[in-house]
Amino acid sequence: MIDIHTHILPGVDDGAETLEDSLRLARAAVEDGIHTVIATPHHANGKYTNSAADILPRVRALNEELIRADIPLTVLPGQEIRLTNQFFEEWESGTLQGLHESSYILIEFPSGHIPLDTPAFIYELSLLNLQAIIAHPERNAEIASKPDLLQELIEKGALAQVTSHSLNGSFGSKIQQVALQLCRRNLVHFVSTDAHHWEGRGFDLSRAYALVERELGAGESNYYKSNAACILANSPIPIREPLGLRKKWYQFW
Ligand SMILES: [Fe+2]
C-alpha cells in the first residue's frame, strides 16, 4: 500500500520527534503492508515552517537510515500546507511542493471552518495546472455539519483525503459516520493515515481499507488505492460524479 500523508520525518513538526521514533513508525508501516509513504510536514500553520528545500535533504537522510536499518520502506517528499495570502508567492519561489513533487498539493484547513477564499484558491491552482487535496475534511467542523460544502469544493476541482483513524472510529463515532458518508457521496478520493506517532496514532491503513471494502465494496477501496498510485505517477485521478443531497430546482415541485 501507499500512504500519501504522514508525519514521519523526525524533529520537524508534531509528528516523529527523534530518528528512533521515525524508524519505529517505519517498522509499523511495513507491518501494516505499506511500502511507500509521502512525508508531509506541516507548513505555514502558524506553528511550523518546513520549506521544500528543508524537507528534501531530510527525506534523503531518512531513506539512508531505513536502508541501514534494513526496513523496506521508501519515503518520498511532500508537504501539508495551510492556505495563507503568501501561497502563490511561496509557490513561485519554490518554498512549496506537491506530493512527490507532483501537481497534487495537500491542503490543511483549520479544524473549525473553511477559509472564505477557498473556492477562488482552488480555481487559481487550476490555472497553474495544480490540484488541491483537502486533508481530512471529516475532521473539519463546518464540513462535518454540512457535507454539501465539501461537494462544492470538489465540483470546483478539489480532491479529498479521509484519515484511516477516522474510518476506524478512533476519533469517535460521529467522525466515523461523517467519513463514511463522504465516501458514499463520492466526495473522497484517498484514504491515508496522517500518522504522527508509532504509539497511539500510527497507520491502521489495512483496517481502514478492510472497513471500506466491507461497508462500500471492493471497488471503492481499489479506487482509493489506485488513486494513491496515480499521485506517485503524477497521472490524472478518475473523478466520479458526487452523489449530492442537494435538491435540483425541479425536485422542489
Ligand atoms: Fe497531517
Residues whose N, C-alpha, C, O or C-beta is under 5 A from the ligand:
A	BS01	LIG	T40 E80 D194
